Every structure is written in structure tokens, then in C-alpha cells.
Amino acid sequence: MRQCRHACDFIARLVEYFRRMSEPETYRSPRKCFLDTWRQIMKSLWTLIIGVGAVMSVGMPADAAELKVGDKAPEFEMKGSDGKTYKLSQFKDKQAVVVAWYPKAFTGG
């Protein structure tokens, strides 16, 4: 009788364990949690990369040509460090224009 009770307890615990294993909301192993998190991170990263690539490809003008030394600069406008917007045509035949940028400015490294 005592052995039967132990066997029934063992079977009940075994059934409970398998029931928990079949319900992912209730029990997930640490490895499964890590893999799920890793998959979510990679999915988000690929979405970001594809999104940035799409935005960059749309933002590039189709007629953009490579400039060579001595070529005249195409008309453009840009925002200065003082917050004003400047056009190249504003300075035509008045003064020289120097465009400088610092790709790593304010990056902290």
C-alpha cells in the first residue's frame, strides 16, 4: 500500500512536469529564454538594417554623379552650424565656399 502511494505520487509529479513543459507560458528553460531573446534581437537588428538601407537608397538622387577635381559644384542647400539654411547660389561670384564636415564629431570615441 505504501509503495502504491509513492508510485502514485511519482506519476502525479511526472504528469505535472510534462504538463508544465507543454505550456511555454508557464515554464521555459533558461536556454529557451536566451534563444528566444536572441532571435528577437536579431530580428529587430535585421529590420533596422533593412529599414536604414531602404531609407538611404530612396534618399539618394538618381542623377547623382561622381565629381572630379575641377568640376563645378552642383546646386545644393544645407543647414549651417548657426541654424540657417544656405544655398550655393547665394555665394556665386561673390566669395569662395568651403564645405567641411566631421563624420565623427560628438561621437565620444
C-alpha positions as CSV (number, residue, x, y, z in Angstrom):
1,M,0.0,0.0,0.0
2,R,2.8,2.4,0.9
3,Q,4.6,1.6,-2.4
4,C,1.5,2.2,-4.3
5,R,1.2,5.7,-2.7
6,H,4.8,6.5,-3.6
7,A,4.3,5.3,-7.2
8,C,1.1,7.4,-7.5
9,D,2.9,10.5,-6.1
10,F,5.8,9.9,-8.6
11,I,3.3,9.5,-11.5
12,A,1.4,12.6,-10.4
13,R,4.7,14.6,-10.3
14,L,5.7,13.3,-13.6
15,V,2.4,14.2,-15.2
16,E,2.7,17.7,-13.7
17,Y,6.2,18.1,-15.0
18,F,5.2,17.2,-18.6
19,R,2.1,19.4,-18.4
20,R,4.3,22.3,-17.5
21,M,6.8,21.5,-20.2
22,S,3.9,21.6,-22.8
23,E,2.8,25.1,-21.7
24,P,5.5,27.6,-22.8
25,E,4.0,30.5,-20.8
26,T,4.4,28.6,-17.6
27,Y,7.8,27.1,-17.9
28,R,10.7,27.9,-20.2
29,S,14.2,26.7,-19.7
30,P,16.9,29.3,-19.4
31,R,18.4,28.2,-22.7
32,K,15.0,28.6,-24.4
33,C,14.6,32.1,-22.9
34,F,18.1,33.0,-24.1
35,L,17.4,31.7,-27.6
36,D,14.0,33.5,-27.8
37,T,15.6,36.8,-26.7
38,W,18.5,36.3,-29.2
39,R,16.0,35.7,-32.0
40,Q,14.1,38.8,-31.1
41,I,17.2,40.9,-31.0
42,M,18.5,39.6,-34.4
43,K,15.0,40.1,-36.0
44,S,15.0,43.7,-34.7
45,L,18.5,44.3,-35.9
46,W,17.8,43.0,-39.4
47,T,14.7,45.0,-39.6
48,L,16.7,48.1,-38.6
49,I,19.4,47.4,-41.2
50,I,16.9,46.8,-44.0
51,G,15.0,49.9,-43.0
52,V,18.1,52.1,-42.9
53,G,19.2,50.7,-46.3
54,A,15.8,51.4,-47.8
55,V,15.7,54.9,-46.5
56,M,19.3,55.6,-47.7
57,S,18.6,54.2,-51.2
58,V,15.4,56.3,-51.5
59,G,17.2,59.4,-50.3
60,M,20.0,59.2,-52.9
61,P,19.2,61.1,-56.1
62,A,19.2,59.0,-59.2
63,D,21.2,61.6,-61.2
64,A,24.0,62.0,-58.7
65,A,27.3,61.8,-60.5
66,E,30.7,61.5,-59.1
67,L,32.6,64.8,-59.1
68,K,36.1,65.1,-60.3
69,V,38.7,67.7,-59.5
70,G,37.9,70.9,-61.4
71,D,34.2,70.2,-61.8
72,K,31.7,72.8,-60.9
73,A,29.8,72.0,-57.8
74,P,26.1,71.2,-58.3
75,E,23.5,73.4,-56.7
76,F,22.7,72.4,-53.2
77,E,21.4,73.8,-49.9
78,M,22.4,72.8,-46.4
79,K,21.9,73.9,-42.8
80,G,24.8,75.7,-41.3
81,S,26.1,75.3,-37.7
82,D,24.3,78.6,-36.9
83,G,20.9,77.0,-37.8
84,K,20.4,79.0,-41.1
85,T,19.9,77.3,-44.4
86,Y,22.3,78.3,-47.1
87,K,22.2,77.8,-50.9
88,L,25.3,77.6,-53.1
89,S,23.8,80.1,-55.5
90,Q,23.8,82.7,-52.7
91,F,27.6,82.8,-52.9
92,K,28.1,82.5,-56.7
93,D,30.6,85.1,-58.0
94,K,30.8,86.7,-54.5
95,Q,33.2,84.6,-52.4
96,A,34.7,81.2,-52.2
97,V,32.7,78.4,-50.4
98,V,34.3,75.8,-48.2
99,V,32.2,72.9,-47.1
100,A,33.6,71.0,-44.2
101,W,32.1,68.2,-42.1
102,Y,33.3,66.0,-39.3
103,P,31.9,62.4,-39.5
104,K,33.0,61.5,-36.0
105,A,32.2,64.8,-34.3
106,F,30.4,64.4,-31.0
107,T,30.6,60.6,-31.1
108,G,32.5,60.2,-27.9
109,G,35.1,57.8,-29.2
